[in-house]
Amino acid sequence: MIDPFAHLARNPAADNNKQYILNVLKNLNLLKGKVIEIGSGPGQHGIHFCQHMPELVWQPTEIKSKLPLTMQWYEVSQKQGLTNYLKPFSFHIGQDTITASEFELIYSANVLHIISEALAKHLIKQLVESMNQGQKLVFYGPFKQKGEYTSESNRDFDQWLFSEGYGGMQDLEDIPNWSNGQLSLLQVETMPANNFIVVYQRT
């Protein structure tokens, strides 16, 4: 079968992990209703999820400098009839706002260790202000646990992140602390390549 997205730039890691993530999110019964994704990249996750779950409605977002590629993937998705994958819009943490309560779930993959800690804190505080009680927030990526690295490769990766000017890995406990106790850690799922799916809930 010919891949209609083959001519577009893509994130190879997203191709590798999208089915694993889909399996876990389905098992946790989290993929329902309307979902917003913070930092969609090309959009591989959302498109893959929508292809396999037509009842799902997915809202991608990306910063302005990366939005053109997200739009290219969106345009191909529409030619494929993927009407549950919505038009991406620009969202830059610290500059733009979203109303989290308009969505059943907030999802973000491989963002928290790229942005600065200050922006990560800002994102959490902004989201909890408009989240409904019981609403869930899902992150995918590498994390520390109780101040410790979960593998030597994650320690090496974190050192590389700092050397390249990225924010570096956050601790699983940081998010509830930044939310002033308004988020509770609900679930931690171990994923391939020393990554995690982490589910928080608005208390």
Backbone as CSV, one residue per row, in Angstrom:
resi,resn,N_x,N_y,N_z,CA_x,CA_y,CA_z,C_x,C_y,C_z
1,MET,0.841,-1.204,0.000,0.000,0.000,0.000,0.875,1.252,0.000
2,ILE,0.570,2.188,-0.893,1.352,3.423,-0.994,1.007,4.354,0.164
3,ASP,2.043,4.879,0.807,1.856,5.820,1.914,1.601,7.212,1.334
4,PRO,0.420,7.790,1.525,0.126,9.111,0.952,0.955,10.233,1.570
5,PHE,1.594,9.954,2.716,2.415,10.957,3.398,3.905,10.781,3.111
6,ALA,4.255,9.850,2.237,5.657,9.472,2.030,6.530,10.630,1.548
7,HIS,5.947,11.588,0.852,6.723,12.695,0.287,6.987,13.805,1.305
8,LEU,6.403,13.698,2.502,6.524,14.757,3.510,7.591,14.424,4.549
9,ALA,8.218,15.470,5.096,9.149,15.280,6.212,8.399,14.686,7.391
10,ARG,9.084,13.829,8.147,8.414,13.128,9.238,9.387,12.907,10.382
11,ASN,8.839,12.529,11.537,9.635,12.189,12.707,9.685,10.661,12.804
12,PRO,10.847,10.037,12.527,10.925,8.570,12.561,10.516,7.977,13.904
13,ALA,10.841,8.666,15.012,10.479,8.151,16.333,8.968,8.060,16.490
14,ALA,8.249,9.024,15.908,6.783,8.996,15.993,6.213,7.797,15.250
15,ASP,6.838,7.440,14.125,6.401,6.239,13.411,6.636,4.988,14.250
16,ASN,7.763,4.981,14.976,8.106,3.810,15.782,7.194,3.635,16.991
17,ASN,6.753,4.755,17.592,6.034,4.632,18.866,4.524,4.806,18.776
18,LYS,4.009,5.221,17.615,2.585,5.580,17.543,1.652,4.407,17.838
19,GLN,1.991,3.208,17.387,1.103,2.071,17.643,1.166,1.631,19.096
20,TYR,2.359,1.679,19.699,2.490,1.357,21.122,1.644,2.312,21.971
21,ILE,1.723,3.593,21.631,0.963,4.592,22.387,-0.530,4.380,22.188
22,LEU,-0.938,4.133,20.953,-2.356,3.891,20.671,-2.880,2.714,21.485
23,ASN,-2.120,1.637,21.542,-2.557,0.449,22.298,-2.789,0.780,23.761
24,VAL,-1.849,1.519,24.362,-1.959,1.843,25.792,-3.123,2.795,26.040
25,LEU,-3.252,3.831,25.231,-4.334,4.799,25.439,-5.705,4.148,25.266
26,LYS,-5.803,3.208,24.328,-7.061,2.473,24.152,-7.340,1.593,25.362
27,ASN,-6.319,0.904,25.848,-6.495,0.032,27.020,-6.906,0.823,28.257
28,LEU,-6.430,2.062,28.355,-6.783,2.925,29.489,-8.103,3.658,29.258
29,ASN,-8.718,3.420,28.098,-10.014,4.027,27.748,-9.942,5.557,27.764
30,LEU,-8.845,6.090,27.235,-8.645,7.540,27.243,-8.985,8.208,25.912
31,LEU,-9.042,7.433,24.846,-9.281,8.020,23.523,-10.764,8.048,23.205
32,LYS,-11.393,9.107,23.643,-12.816,9.276,23.369,-13.132,10.763,23.316
33,GLY,-14.146,11.099,22.524,-14.534,12.491,22.403,-13.485,13.322,21.691
34,LYS,-13.338,14.562,22.109,-12.446,15.514,21.458,-11.170,15.680,22.277
35,VAL,-10.024,15.507,21.620,-8.716,15.563,22.270,-7.909,16.697,21.654
36,ILE,-7.202,17.454,22.487,-6.269,18.449,21.975,-4.848,17.973,22.234
37,GLU,-3.988,18.132,21.231,-2.584,17.751,21.359,-1.730,19.012,21.398
38,ILE,-0.887,19.120,22.418,0.046,20.236,22.551,1.367,19.837,21.893
39,GLY,1.737,20.520,20.818,2.989,20.220,20.133,2.895,18.976,19.269
40,SER,2.171,19.061,18.168,1.869,17.876,17.356,2.984,17.459,16.414
41,GLY,3.967,18.360,16.169,4.958,18.035,15.151,4.256,17.876,13.807
42,PRO,4.694,16.932,12.973,3.995,16.708,11.707,2.532,16.291,11.896
43,GLY,2.251,15.612,13.017,0.886,15.161,13.278,0.705,13.662,13.170
44,GLN,1.814,12.929,13.188,1.756,11.484,12.974,0.925,10.751,14.017
45,HIS,1.043,11.157,15.279,0.268,10.479,16.324,-1.226,10.654,16.089
46,GLY,-1.658,11.910,15.994,-3.085,12.183,15.857,-3.689,11.553,14.616
47,ILE,-2.976,11.616,13.506,-3.479,11.023,12.267,-3.608,9.511,12.413
48,HIS,-2.602,8.883,12.991,-2.646,7.428,13.197,-3.807,7.041,14.104
49,PHE,-3.985,7.793,15.190,-5.073,7.475,16.125,-6.433,7.638,15.440
50,CYS,-6.580,8.722,14.671,-7.856,8.964,13.989,-8.142,7.911,12.916
51,GLN,-7.109,7.424,12.269,-7.290,6.379,11.255,-7.852,5.101,11.867
52,HIS,-7.480,4.837,13.115,-7.898,3.603,13.777,-9.118,3.779,14.680
53,MET,-9.491,5.039,14.962,-10.624,5.305,15.841,-11.484,6.422,15.242
54,PRO,-12.373,6.078,14.331,-13.177,7.106,13.653,-14.075,7.900,14.590
55,GLU,-14.339,7.381,15.791,-15.178,8.107,16.751,-14.411,9.206,17.471
56,LEU,-13.086,9.196,17.326,-12.224,10.171,17.976,-12.181,11.465,17.169
57,VAL,-12.095,12.613,17.857,-11.897,13.910,17.196,-10.614,14.510,17.757
58,TRP,-9.666,14.794,16.864,-8.315,15.183,17.300,-7.979,16.587,16.830
59,GLN,-7.585,17.450,17.799,-7.208,18.827,17.488,-5.694,18.996,17.654
60,PRO,-4.950,19.072,16.543,-3.504,19.291,16.636,-3.161,20.762,16.826
61,THR,-2.022,21.012,17.467,-1.496,22.370,17.609,0.014,22.329,17.423
62,GLU,0.588,23.458,17.061,2.046,23.550,16.921,2.442,25.012,16.933
63,ILE,3.708,25.293,17.253,4.192,26.670,17.219,4.269,27.142,15.762
64,LYS,4.243,28.452,15.572,4.129,29.008,14.222,5.238,28.537,13.289
65,SER,6.462,28.438,13.808,7.581,28.087,12.931,7.480,26.656,12.412
66,LYS,6.780,25.803,13.142,6.652,24.407,12.731,5.276,24.094,12.130
67,LEU,4.381,25.065,12.167,3.012,24.833,11.718,2.890,24.496,10.216
68,PRO,3.739,25.052,9.337,3.590,24.711,7.920,3.659,23.207,7.636
69,LEU,4.572,22.491,8.286,4.664,21.046,8.076,3.431,20.344,8.632
70,THR,2.961,20.788,9.798,1.731,20.219,10.366,0.565,20.404,9.413
71,MET,0.516,21.568,8.777,-0.551,21.849,7.813,-0.443,20.958,6.572
72,GLN,0.785,20.689,6.129,0.964,19.816,4.967,0.417,18.415,5.249
73,TRP,0.706,17.899,6.451,0.177,16.584,6.823,-1.347,16.621,6.941
74,TYR,-1.856,17.730,7.488,-3.307,17.880,7.610,-3.974,17.847,6.240
75,GLU,-3.401,18.586,5.287,-4.002,18.654,3.957,-4.054,17.278,3.292
76,VAL,-2.999,16.482,3.461,-3.023,15.120,2.917,-4.068,14.277,3.648
77,SER,-4.167,14.452,4.964,-5.150,13.684,5.741,-6.570,13.959,5.263
78,GLN,-6.835,15.200,4.862,-8.177,15.541,4.392,-8.465,14.932,3.022
79,LYS,-7.435,14.849,2.191,-7.587,14.188,0.901,-7.886,12.694,1.079
80,GLN,-7.454,12.162,2.235,-7.716,10.757,2.563,-9.057,10.576,3.275
81,GLY,-9.788,11.678,3.457,-11.112,11.606,4.073,-11.111,11.513,5.581
82,LEU,-10.019,11.955,6.216,-9.903,11.838,7.674,-10.536,13.069,8.333
83,THR,-11.851,13.116,8.318,-12.575,14.305,8.776,-12.515,14.493,10.292
84,ASN,-12.151,13.439,11.047,-12.058,13.572,12.510,-10.707,14.121,12.948
85,TYR,-9.827,14.394,11.997,-8.554,15.066,12.287,-8.710,16.525,11.879
86,LEU,-8.738,17.410,12.880,-9.111,18.805,12.648,-7.943,19.653,12.166
87,LYS,-8.274,20.812,11.631,-7.255,21.734,11.133,-6.371,22.220,12.281
88,PRO,-5.050,22.114,12.148,-4.146,22.559,13.219,-4.211,24.073,13.414
89,PHE,-3.940,24.493,14.638,-3.793,25.932,14.859,-2.541,26.202,15.677
90,SER,-2.099,27.448,15.637,-0.867,27.847,16.306,-1.094,27.962,17.814
91,PHE,-0.240,27.303,18.562,-0.264,27.442,20.022,1.174,27.468,20.512
92,HIS,1.543,28.586,21.121,2.885,28.748,21.665,2.761,28.964,23.169
93,ILE,3.348,28.061,23.948,3.265,28.145,25.408,3.853,29.478,25.870
94,GLY,3.115,30.160,26.706,3.574,31.453,27.212,3.089,32.630,26.402
95,GLN,2.542,32.363,25.205,2.049,33.439,24.354,0.565,33.288,24.042
96,ASP,0.127,32.066,23.793,-1.259,31.800,23.417,-1.993,31.075,24.545
97,THR,-3.307,31.052,24.446,-4.113,30.375,25.460,-5.050,29.370,24.793
98,ILE,-5.389,28.330,25.538,-6.430,27.395,25.122,-7.360,27.177,26.315
99,THR,-8.578,26.797,26.029,-9.537,26.464,27.086,-9.627,24.947,27.174
100,ALA,-8.960,24.392,28.180,-8.844,22.934,28.290,-10.192,22.255,28.446
101,SER,-11.156,22.946,29.077,-12.458,22.337,29.362,-13.260,22.033,28.097
102,GLU,-12.810,22.563,26.948,-13.507,22.293,25.685,-13.187,20.898,25.143
103,PHE,-12.259,20.203,25.806,-11.798,18.909,25.317,-11.956,17.844,26.400
104,GLU,-12.121,16.603,25.957,-12.210,15.498,26.916,-10.838,15.152,27.494
105,LEU,-9.790,15.366,26.692,-8.436,14.961,27.090,-7.424,15.940,26.521
106,ILE,-6.356,16.197,27.282,-5.216,16.962,26.794,-4.047,15.992,26.667
107,TYR,-3.389,16.017,25.503,-2.316,15.064,25.209,-1.097,15.817,24.702
108,SER,0.083,15.370,25.123,1.314,15.983,24.640,2.432,14.952,24.672
109,ALA,3.143,14.810,23.563,4.218,13.816,23.452,5.550,14.502,23.159
110,ASN,6.556,14.143,23.937,7.928,14.613,23.695,8.029,16.130,23.617
111,VAL,7.371,16.786,24.557,7.415,18.242,24.625,8.085,18.723,25.913
112,LEU,7.736,18.128,27.041,8.184,18.648,28.334,9.698,18.654,28.499
113,HIS,10.414,17.732,27.883,11.876,17.710,28.031,12.576,18.591,26.993
114,ILE,11.799,19.141,26.050,12.368,20.035,25.034,12.253,21.498,25.470
115,ILE,11.094,21.876,25.981,10.888,23.264,26.404,11.597,23.521,27.731
116,SER,11.764,24.778,28.065,12.408,25.138,29.334,11.503,24.770,30.504
117,GLU,12.109,24.650,31.675,11.316,24.344,32.868,10.311,25.451,33.152
118,ALA,10.699,26.690,32.885,9.786,27.814,33.111,8.545,27.690,32.228
119,LEU,8.732,27.303,30.959,7.587,27.127,30.066,6.762,25.910,30.460
120,ALA,7.426,24.852,30.922,6.699,23.662,31.377,5.800,24.012,32.558
121,LYS,6.327,24.771,33.496,5.529,25.213,34.639,4.357,26.076,34.180
122,HIS,4.626,26.981,33.249,3.575,27.865,32.734,2.462,27.041,32.092
123,LEU,2.836,26.031,31.308,1.839,25.198,30.641,0.934,24.515,31.655
124,ILE,1.524,23.921,32.672,0.736,23.205,33.679,-0.210,24.165,34.391
125,LYS,0.298,25.302,34.803,-0.534,26.271,35.525,-1.664,26.792,34.646
126,GLN,-1.368,27.019,33.365,-2.398,27.502,32.446,-3.486,26.449,32.246
127,LEU,-3.077,25.190,32.055,-4.046,24.129,31.798,-4.978,23.909,32.982
128,VAL,-4.420,23.860,34.194,-5.272,23.538,35.352,-6.303,24.623,35.614
129,GLU,-6.004,25.850,35.182,-6.955,26.944,35.387,-8.274,26.707,34.657
130,SER,-8.216,25.986,33.512,-9.435,25.792,32.728,-9.849,24.329,32.607
131,MET,-9.176,23.433,33.331,-9.562,22.020,33.289,-10.762,21.758,34.195
132,ASN,-11.622,20.842,33.768,-12.745,20.422,34.590,-12.284,19.415,35.637
133,GLN,-13.013,19.341,36.729,-12.710,18.332,37.738,-12.834,16.935,37.114
134,GLY,-11.828,16.109,37.324,-11.824,14.761,36.772,-11.218,14.662,35.382
135,GLN,-10.975,15.807,34.730,-10.395,15.801,33.388,-8.949,15.305,33.448
136,LYS,-8.517,14.632,32.385,-7.190,14.004,32.386,-6.232,14.697,31.428
137,LEU,-4.968,14.632,31.808,-3.856,15.207,31.062,-2.821,14.099,30.875
138,VAL,-2.434,13.826,29.633,-1.535,12.713,29.325,-0.258,13.237,28.685
139,PHE,0.877,12.799,29.243,2.173,13.106,28.652,2.859,11.813,28.240
140,TYR,3.568,11.875,27.100,4.410,10.763,26.677,5.836,11.287,26.537
141,GLY,6.799,10.489,26.986,8.197,10.874,26.834,9.031,10.340,27.983
142,PRO,10.283,10.777,28.074,11.160,10.353,29.174,10.940,11.220,30.412
143,PHE,10.986,10.602,31.562,10.827,11.318,32.829,11.785,10.743,33.871
144,LYS,12.105,11.560,34.862,12.757,11.056,36.066,11.664,10.663,37.061
145,GLN,12.011,9.789,37.993,11.083,9.381,39.040,11.731,9.597,40.393
146,LYS,11.078,10.404,41.234,11.582,10.722,42.575,13.030,11.205,42.526
147,GLY,13.296,12.029,41.519,14.615,12.637,41.390,15.673,11.763,40.763
148,GLU,15.325,10.551,40.382,16.305,9.612,39.841,16.022,9.301,38.375
149,TYR,17.082,9.066,37.624,16.927,8.599,36.245,16.507,7.135,36.251
150,THR,15.693,6.764,35.278,15.193,5.388,35.220,16.127,4.465,34.444
151,SER,17.140,5.028,33.789,18.123,4.223,33.071,19.354,5.079,32.803
152,GLU,20.475,4.432,32.535,21.696,5.166,32.200,21.528,5.901,30.866
153,SER,20.786,5.282,29.944,20.586,5.941,28.650,19.779,7.229,28.812
154,ASN,18.837,7.242,29.768,18.085,8.474,30.024,18.973,9.536,30.657
155,ARG,19.913,9.111,31.509,20.864,10.070,32.089,21.706,10.706,30.974
156,ASP,22.198,9.860,30.069,23.005,10.361,28.954,22.179,11.276,28.050
157,PHE,20.929,10.890,27.807,20.044,11.697,26.966,19.787,13.054,27.604
158,ASP,19.584,13.077,28.915,19.316,14.339,29.609,20.533,15.257,29.529
159,GLN,21.723,14.689,29.682,22.940,15.502,29.562,23.058,16.081,28.153
160,TRP,22.695,15.280,27.152,22.722,15.773,25.774,21.703,16.899,25.589
161,LEU,20.503,16.744,26.165,19.480,17.775,26.055,19.996,19.115,26.589
162,PHE,20.610,19.074,27.774,21.147,20.308,28.357,22.237,20.905,27.469
163,SER,23.093,20.044,26.924,24.201,20.534,26.091,23.702,21.191,24.812
164,GLU,22.514,20.783,24.353,21.932,21.339,23.140,20.999,22.519,23.423
165,GLY,20.859,22.875,24.691,20.044,24.029,25.042,18.587,23.740,25.303
166,TYR,18.222,22.449,25.404,16.840,22.088,25.716,16.627,22.096,27.227
167,GLY,15.364,22.013,27.635,15.039,22.128,29.052,15.453,20.933,29.895
168,GLY,15.410,19.748,29.299,15.783,18.541,30.047,14.584,17.860,30.685
169,MET,14.815,16.647,31.164,13.738,15.817,31.699,13.158,16.393,32.979
170,GLN,11.836,16.281,33.074,11.143,16.638,34.299,10.907,15.384,35.134
171,ASP,10.609,15.592,36.390,10.283,14.490,37.293,8.767,14.284,37.285
172,LEU,8.350,13.037,37.409,6.912,12.738,37.430,6.180,13.513,38.518
173,GLU,6.887,13.799,39.618,6.260,14.503,40.741,6.213,16.010,40.540
174,ASP,6.953,16.519,39.537,6.983,17.969,39.325,5.618,18.513,38.947
175,ILE,4.920,17.770,38.074,3.665,18.293,37.518,2.618,18.565,38.602
176,PRO,2.347,17.612,39.519,1.410,17.936,40.608,1.883,19.103,41.465
177,ASN,3.197,19.194,41.707,3.725,20.300,42.502,3.499,21.642,41.810
178,TRP,3.735,21.685,40.491,3.538,22.934,39.747,2.070,23.331,39.707
179,SER,1.172,22.352,39.837,-0.265,22.630,39.772,-0.837,23.036,41.126
180,ASN,0.035,23.181,42.129,-0.423,23.492,43.494,-1.433,22.464,43.992
181,GLY,-1.161,21.200,43.670,-2.007,20.118,44.157,-3.305,19.935,43.395
182,GLN,-3.478,20.664,42.295,-4.724,20.539,41.531,-4.696,19.366,40.545
183,LEU,-3.503,18.790,40.330,-3.367,17.582,39.519,-2.828,16.457,40.377
184,SER,-3.381,15.275,40.191,-2.871,14.101,40.886,-2.335,13.103,39.866
185,LEU,-1.273,12.402,40.234,-0.688,11.388,39.357,-1.555,10.147,39.414
186,LEU,-2.149,9.799,38.281,-3.141,8.728,38.231,-2.555,7.417,37.748
187,GLN,-1.684,7.480,36.741,-1.197,6.246,36.107,0.148,6.496,35.447
188,VAL,1.039,5.492,35.566,2.332,5.525,34.885,2.493,4.221,34.122
189,GLU,2.644,4.308,32.824,2.815,3.131,31.975,4.207,3.155,31.358
190,THR,4.977,2.095,31.587,6.312,1.996,31.005,6.215,1.649,29.526
191,MET,6.962,2.391,28.711,6.920,2.236,27.263,8.304,1.854,26.740
192,PRO,8.387,1.409,25.471,9.702,1.098,24.890,10.636,2.313,24.890
193,ALA,11.936,2.037,24.776,12.975,3.079,24.676,13.009,3.988,25.900
194,ASN,12.707,3.420,27.077,12.787,4.155,28.348,11.885,5.383,28.401
195,ASN,10.739,5.291,27.755,9.741,6.347,27.815,8.566,5.916,28.683
196,PHE,7.689,6.875,28.971,6.516,6.604,29.800,5.290,7.277,29.211
197,ILE,4.136,6.703,29.464,2.871,7.412,29.347,2.437,7.724,30.776
198,VAL,2.216,9.003,31.044,1.879,9.454,32.397,0.535,10.156,32.353
199,VAL,-0.382,9.718,33.207,-1.738,10.261,33.237,-1.943,11.034,34.536
200,TYR,-2.334,12.295,34.409,-2.682,13.128,35.549,-4.176,13.460,35.480
201,GLN,-4.747,13.726,36.643,-6.174,14.056,36.693,-6.398,15.299,37.528
202,ARG,-7.283,16.156,37.045,-7.651,17.373,37.778,-8.473,16.991,38.986
203,THR,-8.012,17.382,40.165,-8.682,17.000,41.402,-9.813,17.961,41.718
